[in-house]
C-alpha cells in the first residue's frame, strides 16, 4: 500500500467517525484536537470555522442538537437526510441503496450494518477500506455513487447547520471527494 493510500484511508476513517452522532465517549477534546490539527495541516484559515480548543458540555450539546435537527428529526422535516437514495430516488432505501449494496458486495464489503448502505457514514467507511486497498475502486465509487447525491446534501448542510462543526466536516468530505482536476485547480494560486 502506498503512503498516499494509507493516509487517505485514515482520513476517510476519521471522517466516517466525524459523521456519527456526537457522543462524549469519542466526541471529546482529543478528537477536536485532531480535527483542528487536520485543518491546520490543510492550511484552512483558522477564522473560517469557530471551533473551540476543548469540548465543553455546552459545545457537545450544541453539536448534538444541530446533528439531530439536520440529520435525524428536524421540524417540520429532516433538513439533510444523510442517505443517497433520498436525493436520487426521493425516498429512503430505494434503488440507490440497492445499487450501493450491490457495489459493496461486489467488492467484499459487509453490508450488515445498522444503517442503510447509502448512509453517509457507511459510504465513508467503505471508502476508507477501499483507499487502503489502493485499487481504484474508491475513485469509481465516489464518481458513480457518492458525488451525485453528496453535492446536494453538502449544500443543504452548509446552508442550514447551526454549528461550524457540521460545516467543517462536510467541507472536509467535499475536499477529499472532489475530482482531482477540481482539487488541483483550487490549489493553484
ABEGO torsion letter per residue (X at the ends): XBAAAAAAAAAAAAAAAAABBBBAAABBAAAAAAAAAAAAAAGBBAAABBBBABBBAAAAAAAAAAAAAAAABBOABBABBABAAAAAAGBBGBAAAAAAAAAAAAAGBBAABABBAABAAAAAAAAAAAAAAGAGAAAAAAAAAAAAAAAAAAAAAAAABABAAAAAAAAAAAAAABBAAAAAAAABX
